[in-house]
Amino acid sequence: MRGVTTEDPRPDDDAPLLKDPLLDAPLLDELMPWSVAPLRLGRSWIVAPDVRTLRARWDRLTKAEGDEREALFRSSRARTPASSVAALPGQRTGTGRFARECGPCPEPVRFAHGPFDEQWLIPDHRLIDSARPELWRVADEHQLFAVEQGYVPGAAGPALVVTAALPDGRSPAGRPGRIRPLFRRPGGLEPNLAPGLPDLLGERYGQEVAAEDVLAWAVAAARPSPAGCRVPLPLDPGVWSSGVELGRRLTRIQLRGARGGERPRLPGGRRPYVRAPVPARPGTLSYDSAEETLALDTGRISPVPSEAWEFRVGGVRMLEQWFTHRTAPVEPGTLEATGPGAWPQEWTSELLELITVLALLAQREPERAALAEDARLTRTALREAGVLPVPESARRPASVLDHREEGPEGQFALL
């Protein structure tokens, strides 16, 4: 049984918090029970902020031979140029051994590289140590991924981040998170929810409750804890409705126009502009709170609200991490060293949009904090209603019996 009892292993982690009213709030792990561990890439050169860089790296690697190809590839125990692996679901990539690869670079896919940093990935299973094929199998135009951030005591920032791009599940400061798809099957089929939960909530709140509603509420109400995200459920239907609406707004902001939404904009026509061009190779990032100016060496962007600059996840400032991912020193001669000769204009555009996203999320933080109500639909109530404990079948990936996927060396498997 999952509950606040001696046989429940999860609340033991919360022993110092026995007087915390969130103690009997359900875990996200109980509301959205199927989760996947973060991807383990094995080599960083397969991810980049721009597509041109990935294609240049691929071309350099496939033109190399023998020991040079082996050195550039950066073999691990899971992957070498001689590894024989199946294709990633939904991707048209080769399954022959990479040592024989001489074709063009596979089309890169959008990739959430940690929270709030959308980059690009070469979707080739021969290059990824642990790609989590079950995620790729359900990644389509209907899917959303909730990425639970690793717990960092005392750290500010959201406990849950949503993305339409395939996420790597990385959390700042190296803390592991969990990836929870909204749907268990392609096509937006079979919501990843505890069996019976939508019916119970619909009865309590007097309205139909969809999977998107539960995700929206979790985005707005999730709180970090040592046991994982806790999601307090309200007793008041009005609180539920307002929280779901807030969560929808937060989700739309994070999706940045994906899934048919609008690109985020600050209200009142106030938006950041480039006041001085970003130099070819900026090395430092700083912020002037009095002038609301973000400086990339001699480059200047303003106005940048202080809330955007201070926005953190797991205690890590997001703007600084975004900048570091693009400017950190790399080892000469490696594939990671293959990149743009100068700061691309598209990076500046993405930075302006990220500033807007973080500012909009920060502006909603007081509303998010106000959702903490004393009266809640507790885990005890969910157990009494038969929703908890979650059956183990709901924690496993759904089988896909009508889907052909290419196995190693061009063979096919039926899953």
SULQUI-V715855 format. One record per pair of residues at least 4 apart in sequence whose ideal C-beta (glycine too) atoms are under 8 Angstrom apart, sorted by the first residue. I is the first residue (numbers start at 1). J is the second residue. D is the distance in Angstrom with one decimal. If there is no record, write none. Layout:
I/J/D  I/J/D
This chain:
1/5/6.3  1/7/6.2  1/8/6.6  1/383/6.8  1/388/7.8  1/389/5.7  2/8/5.5  2/10/6.9  2/30/6.3  2/379/6.9  2/383/7.4  2/388/5.2  2/389/4.5  2/390/7.4  3/8/5.3  3/11/8.0  3/379/5.6  3/380/6.3  3/383/5.5  3/388/7.2  4/8/6.6  4/11/5.4  4/23/6.4  4/24/5.5  4/379/6.8  4/380/7.1  8/12/7.6  10/14/7.8  10/27/6.6  10/29/7.9  10/227/4.5  10/228/7.5  11/15/7.7  11/23/6.7  11/227/6.5  13/225/7.6  13/226/4.1  13/227/4.5  14/18/7.5  14/20/7.1  14/23/5.8  14/225/6.1  14/226/6.0  14/227/5.6  17/22/7.5  17/23/6.0  17/225/7.3  18/23/6.6  19/23/7.9  21/25/7.9  21/374/6.2  21/376/7.6  22/223/5.8  22/225/6.8  22/230/5.0  22/232/6.1  24/376/7.5  24/378/4.2  24/379/5.2  24/380/6.0  25/223/7.5  25/230/4.4  25/231/6.4  25/232/4.1  25/233/7.2  25/376/6.0  25/378/6.8  25/379/7.0  26/30/4.7  26/31/5.7  26/230/7.1  26/231/5.8  26/233/6.7  26/378/7.6  26/379/4.9  26/382/5.9  26/388/7.3  27/31/7.4  27/227/6.2  27/228/5.1  27/229/6.6  27/230/5.9  27/231/7.2  27/379/8.0  28/32/5.8  28/146/7.6  28/148/6.1  28/160/7.0  28/180/7.0  28/218/6.0  28/222/6.2  28/228/6.3  28/229/4.0  28/230/7.4  28/231/5.3  29/33/6.5  29/35/6.7  29/178/7.6  29/228/5.4  29/229/7.7  30/194/6.1  30/379/7.2  30/382/7.4  30/388/5.9  30/389/8.0  30/390/5.8  31/193/6.6  31/194/5.8  31/197/6.4  31/214/6.4  31/218/6.8  31/231/5.8  32/146/6.6  32/180/4.5  32/182/7.8  32/192/5.1  32/193/6.3  32/194/7.8  32/214/7.5  32/215/7.6  32/218/7.4  33/192/7.2  33/193/7.9  33/194/5.8  33/390/4.5  33/394/4.5  33/395/4.8  34/180/6.9  34/181/7.0  34/184/5.9  34/192/4.9  34/394/6.5  34/395/5.8  34/396/7.0  34/397/6.7  35/148/7.5  35/178/4.2  35/179/6.3  35/180/4.8  35/395/7.7  36/132/5.1  36/134/6.1  36/135/5.4  36/169/7.5  36/178/7.1  36/179/4.7  36/180/7.7  36/181/7.5  37/130/7.9  37/132/7.0  37/169/6.9  37/176/7.3  37/178/6.9  37/179/7.5  38/168/6.0  38/169/2.9  38/170/6.0  38/171/8.0  38/176/5.9  38/177/6.1  38/178/7.8  38/179/6.7  39/128/7.0  39/130/6.3  39/131/6.1  39/132/5.5  39/135/7.8  39/167/8.0  39/168/4.6  39/169/6.1  40/78/7.8  40/128/7.8  40/129/4.7  40/130/3.9  41/46/6.3  41/47/6.7  41/128/5.7  41/129/6.4  41/168/6.9  42/74/7.7  42/76/4.7  42/78/6.0  42/79/5.7  42/127/7.7  42/128/6.4  42/129/3.2  42/130/7.6  43/73/7.4  43/74/4.6  43/76/7.3  43/79/7.7  43/127/6.6  43/129/7.8  44/336/5.8  45/57/5.5  45/74/7.3  45/334/7.0  45/335/3.7  45/336/4.9  45/338/7.7  46/54/7.4  46/57/7.9  46/121/6.2  46/122/4.6  46/124/7.5  46/127/5.0  46/128/6.8  47/111/6.3  47/113/5.8  47/119/5.5  47/120/7.0  47/121/5.3  47/122/8.0  47/168/8.0  48/53/4.0  48/54/5.0  48/57/7.4  48/119/6.2  48/120/5.7  48/339/7.0  49/53/7.3  49/119/5.0  49/120/7.1  49/325/7.0  49/326/5.5  49/347/6.2  49/350/7.7  50/54/7.7  50/120/6.7  50/340/6.7  50/344/5.9  50/346/6.5  50/347/7.5  51/55/6.4  51/108/5.0  51/120/5.4  52/56/6.3  52/340/7.1  53/57/6.4  53/338/6.6  53/339/5.0  53/340/6.4  54/58/6.3  54/105/6.5  54/108/5.0  54/120/5.8  54/121/7.9  54/122/5.4  55/59/6.3  55/105/4.6  55/108/7.7  56/60/6.4  56/338/5.2  56/339/8.0  57/61/6.3  57/335/4.6  57/338/4.8  58/62/6.1  58/104/7.8  58/105/3.7  58/122/6.6  59/63/6.2  59/105/6.9  60/64/6.7  60/72/7.0  60/335/6.6  60/338/6.0  61/69/6.4  61/72/5.2  61/73/6.6  61/335/6.3  62/101/5.6  62/102/5.5  62/103/7.4  64/68/4.2  64/69/4.2  64/72/5.6  65/69/5.7  66/70/7.1  67/71/6.2  68/72/6.3  69/73/6.0  69/81/6.1  69/99/7.1  70/75/6.4  70/80/7.7  70/81/6.1  72/334/7.2  72/335/5.4  73/80/7.2  73/81/5.3  73/98/7.1  74/334/7.8  74/335/7.7  75/79/6.7  75/80/4.1  75/81/7.1  76/80/7.6  76/129/5.7  78/83/7.6  78/129/3.9  78/130/6.7  79/83/4.9  79/85/7.7  79/126/6.6  79/127/6.6  79/128/7.2  79/129/5.6  81/97/6.7  81/98/4.5  81/99/4.0  82/97/5.4  82/98/7.7  82/99/5.5  83/97/6.9  83/98/7.0  83/126/6.0  84/95/7.7  84/97/6.0  84/408/4.1  84/409/6.1  85/95/6.9  85/125/4.9  85/126/5.6  85/408/5.8  86/95/6.3  86/125/6.3  86/133/7.5  86/405/6.3  86/406/6.4  86/407/4.5  86/408/5.8  86/413/6.8  87/91/5.9  87/92/7.6  87/93/5.4  87/94/7.7  87/95/5.2  87/125/5.9  87/405/6.3  87/406/4.3  87/407/7.7  88/93/6.6  88/123/5.5  88/124/7.4  88/125/4.7  88/128/7.9  88/131/5.9  88/133/6.2  88/136/4.9  89/133/5.6  89/136/4.4  89/137/4.2  89/403/7.2  89/405/5.5  90/136/5.8  90/137/7.3  90/139/6.8  90/140/7.7  91/106/6.8  91/109/7.8  91/123/4.6  91/124/7.6  91/125/7.7  91/136/7.0  92/106/7.2  93/106/4.6  93/123/6.4  93/124/4.6  93/125/6.8  93/126/7.7  94/98/7.9  94/101/6.1  94/103/6.6  94/124/7.4  94/126/7.3  95/125/7.7  95/126/7.7  95/406/5.3  95/407/6.7  95/408/5.4  95/409/6.0  95/410/5.7  95/411/7.9  96/100/5.5  96/101/7.0  96/409/6.0  96/410/7.1  97/101/7.8  97/126/7.7  97/409/7.9  98/124/8.0  98/126/4.6  98/127/7.3  101/126/7.8  105/122/6.6  106/122/5.9  106/123/5.8  106/124/5.4  107/123/7.7  108/120/4.2  108/121/6.1  108/122/5.8  108/123/7.2  109/120/7.0  109/121/5.6  109/123/4.9  109/165/7.8  109/166/6.6  110/118/6.0  110/119/7.9  110/120/6.5  110/121/7.9  110/165/4.2  110/166/7.4  111/118/7.1  111/119/5.4  111/120/5.9  111/121/3.8  111/165/5.8  111/166/5.9  111/167/7.7  111/168/6.8  112/117/7.2  112/118/5.8  112/145/7.5  112/147/7.3  112/163/4.3  112/165/4.5  112/166/6.8  112/167/3.9  112/168/6.6  113/117/4.9  113/118/7.3  113/119/4.4  113/168/5.8  113/170/6.9  113/325/6.9  114/168/6.9  114/170/4.2  114/171/7.3  114/172/6.8  114/321/7.0  114/325/7.9  115/147/7.0  115/149/6.7  115/158/7.9  115/161/4.6  115/170/7.9  115/171/7.4  115/172/7.0  115/313/4.7  115/318/6.8  116/161/7.1  116/254/7.8  116/313/7.3  116/318/5.1  116/322/7.1  116/354/6.3  116/357/6.7  116/358/7.0  117/318/7.9  117/321/7.0  117/322/5.3  117/325/6.0  117/354/8.0  118/163/7.7  118/165/5.7  118/256/7.6  118/350/7.5  119/325/7.5  121/166/7.5  122/127/6.0  123/136/7.8  124/128/7.2  125/131/5.6  125/133/7.6  131/135/8.0  131/136/6.8  132/136/7.3  132/179/7.6  133/137/6.1  134/138/7.2  134/397/4.3  135/139/6.1  135/145/7.7  135/166/6.4  135/179/6.5  135/181/6.8  136/166/7.0  137/186/7.0  137/397/7.6  137/400/6.0  137/403/7.1  137/415/7.8  138/143/5.8  138/181/5.3  138/183/6.3  138/184/6.7  138/185/6.3  138/186/5.5  139/143/5.5  139/166/5.3  139/181/7.9  140/186/5.1  140/187/6.8  140/188/8.0  141/259/7.4  142/183/6.5  142/186/7.6  142/187/6.0  142/188/3.3  143/164/7.3  143/181/5.9  143/182/6.3  143/183/5.9  143/186/7.8  143/188/7.3  144/162/5.8  144/163/7.3  144/164/5.9  144/181/7.6  144/182/4.5  144/215/6.7  144/251/7.6  144/255/7.8  144/259/7.4  145/162/7.0  145/163/5.4  145/164/7.5  145/165/7.9  145/166/7.1  145/167/5.1  145/179/5.7  145/180/7.1  145/181/5.7  145/182/7.3  146/160/5.7  146/161/7.5  146/162/5.6  146/179/7.6  146/180/4.5  146/181/7.9  146/182/6.9  146/215/6.1  146/218/6.8  146/219/7.5  147/160/7.1  147/161/4.8  147/162/7.4  147/163/6.6  147/167/4.9  147/169/5.8  147/177/5.7  147/178/7.6  147/179/5.6  147/180/7.7  148/159/6.9  148/160/5.9  148/177/4.9  148/178/4.5  148/179/7.7  148/180/6.6  148/228/6.5  148/229/5.2  149/157/7.2  149/158/6.8  149/159/5.6  149/160/6.8  149/161/6.5  149/171/4.9  149/172/7.7  149/175/7.4  149/177/5.3  149/224/7.2  149/229/8.0  149/313/5.9  149/314/5.8  150/171/3.7  150/172/7.9  150/173/7.4  150/174/8.0  150/175/2.5  150/176/5.5  150/177/5.0  150/314/6.2  151/175/6.8  151/224/5.2  151/225/6.7  151/226/5.6  151/228/7.3  152/172/7.7  152/173/5.9  152/175/6.0  152/224/7.8  152/314/4.5  152/315/5.2  153/226/7.9  154/315/7.7  155/173/8.0  155/224/7.7  155/312/7.0  155/313/8.0  155/314/5.2  155/315/3.6  156/312/5.2  156/315/7.0  157/311/7.2  157/312/4.6  157/313/4.0  157/314/6.2  157/315/7.3  158/219/7.8  158/222/7.4  158/313/6.4  158/361/7.4  159/222/4.4  159/223/6.0  159/224/4.2  159/229/4.7  160/218/5.9  160/219/5.7  160/222/4.3  160/229/5.7  161/254/6.6  161/313/7.2  162/215/7.1  162/219/5.8  162/250/7.9  162/251/5.1  162/254/5.0  162/255/6.9  163/167/5.2  163/254/6.8  163/255/7.3  164/255/5.4  164/258/3.8  164/259/5.6  165/258/7.6  167/179/5.7  169/176/7.5  169/177/5.1  169/178/6.9  169/179/4.6  170/177/7.2  171/175/4.3  171/176/6.5  171/177/4.3  171/313/7.5  171/314/5.5  172/312/7.9  172/313/5.3  172/314/3.8  172/315/6.8  172/316/3.5  172/321/6.6  173/314/5.1  173/315/6.2  173/316/5.9  175/314/6.0  178/228/7.6  180/192/6.3  181/192/5.6  182/191/6.8  182/192/5.9  182/211/5.6  182/212/7.2  182/215/5.6  183/187/7.8  183/188/5.2  183/189/6.1  183/190/6.1  183/191/6.0  183/192/6.1  183/211/6.9  184/189/7.4  184/190/4.2  184/191/7.3  184/192/5.1  184/397/7.1  184/398/4.3  185/189/4.0  185/190/4.6  185/398/5.2  185/400/7.1  186/400/7.6  190/398/5.9  191/198/7.3  191/210/7.6  191/211/3.4  191/214/7.8  192/211/7.2  193/197/4.9  193/198/6.1  193/211/5.8  193/214/5.9  194/382/7.9  194/387/5.3  194/388/7.1  194/390/4.9  194/394/6.5  195/387/7.4  195/390/7.4  195/391/6.6  195/394/6.1  196/200/5.8  196/385/7.1  196/386/6.1  196/387/4.7  197/201/6.2  197/214/7.1  197/382/7.8  197/387/5.3  198/202/5.9  198/208/8.0  198/209/4.7  198/210/7.1  198/211/7.4  198/214/7.2  199/203/6.4  200/204/6.4  200/382/7.4  200/385/5.2  200/387/5.7  201/205/5.9  201/209/4.3  201/214/7.4  201/233/7.4  201/240/7.7  201/377/8.0  202/206/7.8  202/207/6.4  202/208/5.5  202/209/4.5  204/235/7.4  204/237/7.3  204/377/6.7  205/209/6.7  205/237/4.2  205/240/4.9  205/241/7.5  206/237/5.7  207/237/7.3  207/241/7.7  209/213/5.0  209/214/6.6  210/214/7.6  211/215/6.4  212/216/6.1  212/248/7.8  213/217/6.4  213/244/5.0  214/218/6.4  215/219/6.4  215/247/7.2  215/251/7.2  216/220/6.6  216/243/7.7  216/244/4.8  216/245/7.7  216/246/7.8  216/247/3.1  216/248/4.7  216/250/7.8  216/251/5.9  217/221/5.6  217/231/7.2  217/233/7.6  217/240/6.8  217/243/5.2  217/244/5.2  217/247/5.4  218/222/5.1  218/229/7.4  218/231/5.0  218/247/7.1  219/247/4.2  219/250/5.1  219/251/5.5  219/254/7.9  220/243/4.9  220/244/7.5  220/246/4.5  220/247/3.7  220/250/6.1  220/367/7.8  220/368/5.6  220/371/6.0  221/231/5.7  221/232/5.7  221/233/8.0  221/243/5.7  221/247/7.5  221/368/7.5  221/371/4.9  221/372/8.0  222/229/4.5  222/230/7.1  222/231/5.2  223/229/7.0  223/230/5.1  223/231/7.7  223/232/7.1  223/372/7.6  224/229/6.5  224/230/7.8  225/229/7.2  225/230/4.9  232/371/7.5  232/372/6.8  232/373/7.1  232/376/4.8  233/240/7.8  233/376/5.9  233/377/3.9  233/378/8.0  234/239/3.9  234/240/5.2  234/243/6.9  234/371/7.7  234/373/5.5  234/375/7.3  234/376/6.4  234/377/6.9  235/239/7.8  235/373/7.8  235/375/4.7  235/376/6.6  235/377/5.9  236/240/6.9  236/373/7.2  236/375/7.3  237/241/6.3  238/242/6.4  239/243/6.0  239/371/7.1  239/373/6.1  240/244/6.2  241/245/6.5  242/246/6.4  243/247/6.2  243/371/5.2  244/248/6.4  245/249/6.8  246/250/6.4  246/364/6.7  246/367/5.4  246/368/6.8  246/371/7.5  247/251/6.1  248/252/6.4  249/253/6.6  249/364/6.8  250/254/6.5  250/361/6.4  250/364/6.0  250/368/7.6  251/255/6.2  252/261/4.8  252/262/7.5  252/264/7.8  253/264/5.2  253/357/5.7  253/360/4.9  253/361/5.9  253/364/8.0  254/357/6.8  254/361/7.4  255/259/5.8  255/261/5.5  256/261/7.9  256/263/6.3  256/264/6.1  256/353/6.4  256/357/6.4  257/261/5.3  257/262/6.1  257/263/4.3  257/264/7.7  263/353/7.1  264/353/6.8  264/356/4.9  264/357/5.3  264/360/5.6  265/271/6.6  265/356/6.7  266/270/5.0  266/271/5.0  266/356/5.6  266/359/6.1  266/360/6.7  270/303/6.6  271/352/7.6  271/356/6.5  272/294/7.7  272/301/5.3  272/302/6.4  272/303/6.2  272/304/5.4  272/352/5.3  272/355/5.0  272/356/6.9  273/301/7.0  273/302/6.9  273/352/7.8  274/278/7.2  274/299/7.3  274/300/7.3  274/301/5.7  274/348/6.3  274/352/7.6  275/293/7.3  275/300/4.1  275/301/6.6  275/302/5.5  276/298/6.2  276/299/5.5  276/300/3.9  277/299/6.0  278/282/5.8  278/296/5.0  278/297/7.8  278/299/3.5  278/343/5.1  278/347/7.9  278/348/5.6  279/296/7.2  279/297/5.1  279/298/5.5  279/299/5.9  279/343/6.9  280/341/7.5  280/342/3.9  280/343/5.8  281/327/7.8  281/342/6.9  281/343/6.8  282/296/4.0  282/297/4.3  282/299/6.1  282/323/8.0  282/327/6.5  282/343/6.4  283/297/6.1  283/327/6.4  284/295/7.6  284/296/7.4  284/297/5.8  285/294/7.2  285/295/7.2  285/296/5.8  285/319/7.1  285/320/6.1  285/323/4.4  286/294/7.7  286/295/4.8  287/293/7.2  287/294/5.6  287/295/7.3  287/304/7.0  287/306/7.9  287/309/4.6  287/319/8.0  288/292/7.3  288/293/4.5  288/295/6.9  289/306/5.3  289/309/7.5  291/302/6.5  292/302/5.4  292/303/4.2  292/304/5.4  292/305/6.6  292/306/7.0  293/300/5.6  293/301/7.0  293/302/4.2  293/303/7.7  293/304/6.6  294/300/7.4  294/301/4.4  294/302/6.9  294/304/4.5  294/309/7.0  294/319/7.2  294/355/7.3  295/299/6.7  295/300/5.9  295/301/8.0  296/300/8.0  296/301/7.5  296/323/7.3  301/351/7.1  301/352/7.0  301/355/7.2  304/308/5.7  304/309/6.1  304/355/5.5  304/359/7.9  305/309/7.5  305/355/7.9  305/359/4.5  305/362/7.3  306/310/5.9  307/311/6.4  307/358/7.2  307/359/5.6  307/362/3.4  307/363/6.7  308/319/6.9  308/355/4.9  308/356/7.8  308/358/4.1  308/359/4.1  308/362/6.5  309/317/7.3  309/319/6.0  310/317/7.0  310/362/7.6  311/317/7.1  311/318/5.2  311/319/7.3  311/358/4.0  311/359/7.9  311/361/6.8  311/362/5.5  312/316/5.8  312/317/5.3  312/318/6.6  313/318/6.1  316/320/7.4  316/321/5.5  317/321/6.7  318/322/6.2  318/354/7.4  318/358/5.9  319/323/6.5  319/351/8.0  319/354/7.0  319/355/7.2  319/358/7.1  320/324/6.2  321/325/6.5  322/326/7.2  322/351/7.0  322/354/6.1  323/327/5.9  324/328/5.2  326/347/6.4  330/334/6.3  330/336/4.2  330/337/4.9  330/339/8.0  331/336/6.7  331/337/6.6  332/337/5.5  333/337/6.3  340/344/5.3  343/347/5.9  343/348/7.2  344/348/7.8  345/349/6.6  346/350/6.3  347/351/6.3  348/352/6.5  349/353/6.6  350/354/6.2  351/355/6.5  352/356/6.7  353/357/6.3  354/358/6.3  355/359/6.2  356/360/6.3  357/361/6.4  358/362/6.2  359/363/6.5  360/364/6.9  361/365/7.2  364/368/6.0  365/369/6.3  366/370/6.4  367/371/7.4  377/381/5.3  377/382/7.0  378/382/7.1  379/383/6.4  379/388/6.2  380/384/6.5  381/385/6.3  382/387/4.4  382/388/4.5  383/387/7.4  383/388/4.5  383/389/7.3  390/394/5.1  390/395/6.6  391/395/7.9  392/396/6.9  399/415/6.7  400/415/5.0  401/414/7.3  401/415/7.0  403/414/7.8  403/415/5.6  404/412/5.4  404/413/7.5  404/414/6.3  405/412/7.0  405/413/5.6  405/415/6.3  406/410/6.3  406/411/7.2  406/412/5.9  406/413/7.9  407/411/4.3  407/412/6.1  407/413/4.7
